[in-house]
């Protein structure tokens, strides 16, 4: 799939310089940035969901307790 975006001259210059610095094409630089952003947003959503679960039940367990509950597999 191909797509195009409109950039100001300043944005294009910055994007070209960044791509050159990273040794990739502009398309690859944008693709990497897009997927890094998606991954970051996903990680934030997962972290927020985990925090909400923690607020509902703030009980924590030590490493030893977890091993005892689930068995030490080493």
N, CA, C and O atoms as CSV, one atom per row, in Angstrom:
chain,resi,resn,atom,element,x,y,z
A,1,UNK,N,N,0.842,-1.171,0.000
A,1,UNK,CA,C,0.000,0.000,0.000
A,1,UNK,C,C,0.890,1.238,0.000
A,1,UNK,O,O,1.873,1.309,0.738
A,2,UNK,N,N,0.549,2.173,-0.803
A,2,UNK,CA,C,1.295,3.424,-0.857
A,2,UNK,C,C,0.368,4.570,-0.480
A,2,UNK,O,O,-0.842,4.505,-0.697
A,3,UNK,N,N,0.944,5.607,0.082
A,3,UNK,CA,C,0.157,6.797,0.393
A,3,UNK,C,C,1.073,8.010,0.323
A,3,UNK,O,O,2.298,7.881,0.300
A,4,UNK,N,N,0.472,9.169,0.290
A,4,UNK,CA,C,1.269,10.390,0.257
A,4,UNK,C,C,0.795,11.322,1.364
A,4,UNK,O,O,-0.361,11.278,1.786
A,5,UNK,N,N,1.702,12.157,1.816
A,5,UNK,CA,C,1.359,13.163,2.824
A,5,UNK,C,C,1.940,14.496,2.371
A,5,UNK,O,O,2.948,14.544,1.665
A,6,UNK,N,N,1.307,15.544,2.776
A,6,UNK,CA,C,1.794,16.884,2.441
A,6,UNK,C,C,2.643,17.396,3.607
A,6,UNK,O,O,2.236,17.341,4.768
A,7,UNK,N,N,3.825,17.891,3.266
A,7,UNK,CA,C,4.733,18.451,4.257
A,7,UNK,C,C,5.120,19.857,3.832
A,7,UNK,O,O,5.205,20.167,2.643
A,8,UNK,N,N,5.349,20.693,4.818
A,8,UNK,CA,C,5.929,21.994,4.502
A,8,UNK,C,C,7.377,21.753,4.098
A,8,UNK,O,O,7.916,20.671,4.329
A,9,UNK,N,N,8.001,22.744,3.503
A,9,UNK,CA,C,9.415,22.601,3.135
A,9,UNK,C,C,10.260,22.289,4.366
A,9,UNK,O,O,11.166,21.458,4.320
A,10,UNK,N,N,9.952,22.962,5.451
A,10,UNK,CA,C,10.707,22.751,6.696
A,10,UNK,C,C,10.528,21.318,7.203
A,10,UNK,O,O,11.497,20.681,7.617
A,11,UNK,N,N,9.297,20.811,7.170
A,11,UNK,CA,C,9.034,19.438,7.615
A,11,UNK,C,C,9.737,18.433,6.708
A,11,UNK,O,O,10.304,17.450,7.184
A,12,UNK,N,N,9.698,18.685,5.400
A,12,UNK,CA,C,10.352,17.776,4.462
A,12,UNK,C,C,11.861,17.756,4.677
A,12,UNK,O,O,12.482,16.694,4.657
A,13,UNK,N,N,12.445,18.927,4.881
A,13,UNK,CA,C,13.886,19.004,5.138
A,13,UNK,C,C,14.244,18.218,6.392
A,13,UNK,O,O,15.204,17.448,6.401
A,14,UNK,N,N,13.470,18.420,7.440
A,14,UNK,CA,C,13.716,17.698,8.689
A,14,UNK,C,C,13.583,16.191,8.475
A,14,UNK,O,O,14.420,15.421,8.946
A,15,UNK,N,N,12.535,15.769,7.766
A,15,UNK,CA,C,12.312,14.342,7.520
A,15,UNK,C,C,13.442,13.751,6.684
A,15,UNK,O,O,13.926,12.660,6.984
A,16,UNK,N,N,13.862,14.454,5.646
A,16,UNK,CA,C,14.964,13.955,4.802
A,16,UNK,C,C,16.264,13.844,5.606
A,16,UNK,O,O,16.995,12.862,5.478
A,17,UNK,N,N,16.544,14.839,6.419
A,17,UNK,CA,C,17.768,14.802,7.234
A,17,UNK,C,C,17.721,13.657,8.238
A,17,UNK,O,O,18.716,12.966,8.452
A,18,UNK,N,N,16.563,13.466,8.848
A,18,UNK,CA,C,16.427,12.367,9.809
A,18,UNK,C,C,16.626,11.025,9.113
A,18,UNK,O,O,17.357,10.167,9.608
A,19,UNK,N,N,15.975,10.844,7.963
A,19,UNK,CA,C,16.104,9.586,7.224
A,19,UNK,C,C,17.562,9.345,6.840
A,19,UNK,O,O,18.061,8.227,6.968
A,20,UNK,N,N,18.241,10.381,6.374
A,20,UNK,CA,C,19.651,10.243,6.003
A,20,UNK,C,C,20.497,9.891,7.216
A,20,UNK,O,O,21.381,9.038,7.135
A,21,UNK,N,N,20.230,10.539,8.330
A,21,UNK,CA,C,20.963,10.259,9.562
A,21,UNK,C,C,20.799,8.798,9.980
A,21,UNK,O,O,21.744,8.161,10.444
A,22,UNK,N,N,19.579,8.281,9.806
A,22,UNK,CA,C,19.285,6.904,10.196
A,22,UNK,C,C,19.666,5.902,9.111
A,22,UNK,O,O,19.634,4.694,9.347
A,23,UNK,N,N,20.022,6.387,7.930
A,23,UNK,CA,C,20.425,5.508,6.836
A,23,UNK,C,C,19.264,4.745,6.218
A,23,UNK,O,O,19.429,3.616,5.757
A,24,UNK,N,N,18.091,5.364,6.211
A,24,UNK,CA,C,16.909,4.717,5.632
A,24,UNK,C,C,16.222,5.697,4.682
A,24,UNK,O,O,16.512,6.893,4.682
A,25,UNK,N,N,15.315,5.169,3.883
A,25,UNK,CA,C,14.535,6.031,3.001
A,25,UNK,C,C,13.535,6.827,3.831
A,25,UNK,O,O,13.273,6.501,4.989
A,26,UNK,N,N,12.986,7.866,3.231
A,26,UNK,CA,C,11.956,8.631,3.944
A,26,UNK,C,C,10.757,7.743,4.234
A,26,UNK,O,O,10.169,7.826,5.313
A,27,UNK,N,N,10.388,6.896,3.282
A,27,UNK,CA,C,9.256,5.996,3.501
A,27,UNK,C,C,9.492,5.081,4.689
A,27,UNK,O,O,8.603,4.877,5.515
A,28,UNK,N,N,10.701,4.533,4.769
A,28,UNK,CA,C,11.036,3.646,5.886
A,28,UNK,C,C,11.055,4.416,7.202
A,28,UNK,O,O,10.615,3.897,8.228
A,29,UNK,N,N,11.558,5.642,7.184
A,29,UNK,CA,C,11.586,6.458,8.404
A,29,UNK,C,C,10.170,6.726,8.902
A,29,UNK,O,O,9.901,6.624,10.099
A,30,UNK,N,N,9.262,7.068,7.984
A,30,UNK,CA,C,7.878,7.310,8.387
A,30,UNK,C,C,7.222,6.024,8.876
A,30,UNK,O,O,6.467,6.038,9.848
A,31,UNK,N,N,7.512,4.911,8.201
A,31,UNK,CA,C,6.938,3.627,8.610
A,31,UNK,C,C,7.407,3.258,10.018
A,31,UNK,O,O,6.605,2.845,10.856
A,32,UNK,N,N,8.699,3.407,10.272
A,32,UNK,CA,C,9.225,3.106,11.604
A,32,UNK,C,C,8.584,4.003,12.658
A,32,UNK,O,O,8.201,3.533,13.729
A,33,UNK,N,N,8.470,5.290,12.353
A,33,UNK,CA,C,7.878,6.230,13.310
A,33,UNK,C,C,6.423,5.876,13.592
A,33,UNK,O,O,5.975,5.931,14.737
A,34,UNK,N,N,5.688,5.513,12.543
A,34,UNK,CA,C,4.281,5.146,12.713
A,34,UNK,C,C,4.142,3.939,13.628
A,34,UNK,O,O,3.346,3.956,14.567
A,35,UNK,N,N,4.918,2.886,13.357
A,35,UNK,CA,C,4.767,1.677,14.157
A,35,UNK,C,C,5.315,1.844,15.568
A,35,UNK,O,O,4.811,1.209,16.494
A,36,UNK,N,N,6.326,2.674,15.757
A,36,UNK,CA,C,6.783,2.980,17.117
A,36,UNK,C,C,5.683,3.700,17.891
A,36,UNK,O,O,5.462,3.416,19.068
A,37,UNK,N,N,4.996,4.628,17.234
A,37,UNK,CA,C,3.900,5.361,17.874
A,37,UNK,C,C,2.766,4.408,18.236
A,37,UNK,O,O,2.218,4.486,19.336
A,38,UNK,N,N,2.411,3.505,17.317
A,38,UNK,CA,C,1.357,2.526,17.591
A,38,UNK,C,C,1.748,1.666,18.786
A,38,UNK,O,O,0.932,1.436,19.679
A,39,UNK,N,N,2.995,1.187,18.811
A,39,UNK,CA,C,3.467,0.357,19.921
A,39,UNK,C,C,3.437,1.132,21.234
A,39,UNK,O,O,3.024,0.594,22.261
A,40,UNK,N,N,3.867,2.382,21.210
A,40,UNK,CA,C,3.846,3.207,22.423
A,40,UNK,C,C,2.422,3.388,22.939
A,40,UNK,O,O,2.174,3.254,24.138
A,41,UNK,N,N,1.484,3.692,22.040
A,41,UNK,CA,C,0.088,3.888,22.441
A,41,UNK,C,C,-0.500,2.594,23.007
A,41,UNK,O,O,-1.253,2.625,23.981
A,42,UNK,N,N,-0.156,1.456,22.393
A,42,UNK,CA,C,-0.623,0.163,22.892
A,42,UNK,C,C,-0.068,-0.091,24.295
A,42,UNK,O,O,-0.802,-0.500,25.194
A,43,UNK,N,N,1.231,0.153,24.475
A,43,UNK,CA,C,1.850,-0.049,25.789
A,43,UNK,C,C,1.200,0.836,26.852
A,43,UNK,O,O,0.992,0.400,27.984
A,44,UNK,N,N,0.883,2.071,26.488
A,44,UNK,CA,C,0.213,2.973,27.430
A,44,UNK,C,C,-1.153,2.420,27.808
A,44,UNK,O,O,-1.518,2.417,28.983
A,45,UNK,N,N,-1.910,1.951,26.821
A,45,UNK,CA,C,-3.247,1.408,27.086
A,45,UNK,C,C,-3.170,0.178,27.987
A,45,UNK,O,O,-3.970,0.039,28.911
A,46,UNK,N,N,-2.219,-0.711,27.728
A,46,UNK,CA,C,-2.053,-1.909,28.553
A,46,UNK,C,C,-1.655,-1.514,29.974
A,46,UNK,O,O,-2.176,-2.068,30.941
A,47,UNK,N,N,-0.743,-0.567,30.102
A,47,UNK,CA,C,-0.314,-0.106,31.422
A,47,UNK,C,C,-1.443,0.534,32.207
A,47,UNK,O,O,-1.588,0.298,33.406
A,48,UNK,N,N,-2.250,1.350,31.522
A,48,UNK,CA,C,-3.383,1.985,32.201
A,48,UNK,C,C,-4.409,0.949,32.650
A,48,UNK,O,O,-4.976,1.068,33.736
A,49,UNK,N,N,-4.651,-0.068,31.818
A,49,UNK,CA,C,-5.588,-1.128,32.193
A,49,UNK,C,C,-5.063,-1.900,33.401
A,49,UNK,O,O,-5.825,-2.230,34.309
A,50,UNK,N,N,-3.766,-2.187,33.411
A,50,UNK,CA,C,-3.166,-2.893,34.545
A,50,UNK,C,C,-3.260,-2.045,35.814
A,50,UNK,O,O,-3.520,-2.572,36.895
A,51,UNK,N,N,-3.053,-0.753,35.685
A,51,UNK,CA,C,-3.144,0.134,36.847
A,51,UNK,C,C,-4.571,0.181,37.381
A,51,UNK,O,O,-4.777,0.189,38.595
A,52,UNK,N,N,-5.562,0.213,36.483
A,52,UNK,CA,C,-6.967,0.197,36.932
A,52,UNK,C,C,-7.276,-1.107,37.671
A,52,UNK,O,O,-7.973,-1.095,38.686
A,53,UNK,N,N,-6.760,-2.233,37.163
A,53,UNK,CA,C,-6.962,-3.515,37.861
A,53,UNK,C,C,-6.300,-3.476,39.238
A,53,UNK,O,O,-6.854,-3.983,40.213
A,54,UNK,N,N,-5.114,-2.873,39.310
A,54,UNK,CA,C,-4.421,-2.748,40.589
A,54,UNK,C,C,-5.237,-1.895,41.561
A,54,UNK,O,O,-5.334,-2.227,42.742
A,55,UNK,N,N,-5.820,-0.804,41.075
A,55,UNK,CA,C,-6.625,0.051,41.951
A,55,UNK,C,C,-7.844,-0.695,42.479
A,55,UNK,O,O,-8.279,-0.458,43.606
A,56,UNK,N,N,-8.399,-1.600,41.663
A,56,UNK,CA,C,-9.538,-2.408,42.104
A,56,UNK,C,C,-9.122,-3.432,43.155
A,56,UNK,O,O,-9.907,-3.771,44.040
A,57,UNK,N,N,-7.891,-3.924,43.058
A,57,UNK,CA,C,-7.385,-4.922,44.001
A,57,UNK,C,C,-5.893,-4.668,44.202
A,57,UNK,O,O,-5.072,-5.234,43.480
A,58,UNK,N,N,-5.526,-3.825,45.175
A,58,UNK,CA,C,-4.127,-3.438,45.343
A,58,UNK,C,C,-3.236,-4.476,46.036
A,58,UNK,O,O,-2.105,-4.161,46.406
A,59,UNK,N,N,-3.720,-5.689,46.214
A,59,UNK,CA,C,-2.899,-6.735,46.834
A,59,UNK,C,C,-1.703,-7.021,45.939
A,59,UNK,O,O,-1.854,-7.230,44.736
A,60,UNK,N,N,-0.529,-7.029,46.526
A,60,UNK,CA,C,0.685,-7.361,45.783
A,60,UNK,C,C,1.296,-8.635,46.355
A,60,UNK,O,O,0.992,-9.036,47.479
A,61,UNK,N,N,2.150,-9.254,45.574
A,61,UNK,CA,C,2.789,-10.505,45.972
A,61,UNK,C,C,4.286,-10.392,45.759
A,61,UNK,O,O,4.748,-9.789,44.790
A,62,UNK,N,N,5.032,-10.975,46.673
A,62,UNK,CA,C,6.486,-10.996,46.527
A,62,UNK,C,C,6.855,-12.059,45.492
A,62,UNK,O,O,6.032,-12.891,45.110
A,63,UNK,N,N,8.087,-12.010,45.061
A,63,UNK,CA,C,8.581,-13.007,44.113
A,63,UNK,C,C,8.444,-14.408,44.704
A,63,UNK,O,O,8.026,-15.338,44.014
A,64,UNK,N,N,8.795,-14.557,45.969
A,64,UNK,CA,C,8.704,-15.864,46.635
A,64,UNK,C,C,7.261,-16.355,46.684
A,64,UNK,O,O,7.007,-17.544,46.489
A,65,UNK,N,N,6.311,-15.448,46.944
A,65,UNK,CA,C,4.896,-15.842,46.990
A,65,UNK,C,C,4.409,-16.314,45.618
A,65,UNK,O,O,3.657,-17.283,45.519
A,66,UNK,N,N,4.832,-15.638,44.588
A,66,UNK,CA,C,4.427,-16.037,43.230
A,66,UNK,C,C,5.001,-17.404,42.900
A,66,UNK,O,O,4.303,-18.250,42.341
A,67,UNK,N,N,6.257,-17.629,43.238
A,67,UNK,CA,C,6.855,-18.945,42.989
A,67,UNK,C,C,6.116,-20.032,43.754
A,67,UNK,O,O,5.904,-21.126,43.233
A,68,UNK,N,N,5.723,-19.735,44.988
A,68,UNK,CA,C,4.992,-20.710,45.792
A,68,UNK,C,C,3.617,-20.986,45.183
A,68,UNK,O,O,3.180,-22.136,45.145
A,69,UNK,N,N,2.929,-19.937,44.705
A,69,UNK,CA,C,1.594,-20.106,44.125
A,69,UNK,C,C,1.634,-20.894,42.818
A,69,UNK,O,O,0.774,-21.739,42.567
A,70,UNK,N,N,2.634,-20.613,41.992
A,70,UNK,CA,C,2.665,-21.205,40.654
A,70,UNK,C,C,3.732,-22.276,40.496
A,70,UNK,O,O,3.853,-22.882,39.431
A,71,UNK,N,N,4.488,-22.508,41.523
A,71,UNK,CA,C,5.512,-23.542,41.476
A,71,UNK,C,C,6.803,-23.023,40.892
A,71,UNK,O,O,6.807,-22.304,39.893
A,72,UNK,N,N,7.885,-23.389,41.518
A,72,UNK,CA,C,9.210,-23.019,41.038
A,72,UNK,C,C,9.587,-24.014,39.963
A,72,UNK,O,O,9.801,-25.191,40.255
A,73,UNK,N,N,9.671,-23.558,38.718
A,73,UNK,CA,C,9.921,-24.466,37.604
A,73,UNK,C,C,11.393,-24.611,37.284
A,73,UNK,O,O,11.743,-25.230,36.279
A,74,UNK,N,N,12.254,-24.065,38.099
A,74,UNK,CA,C,13.694,-24.192,37.841
A,74,UNK,C,C,14.236,-25.415,38.505
A,74,UNK,O,O,15.431,-25.694,38.403
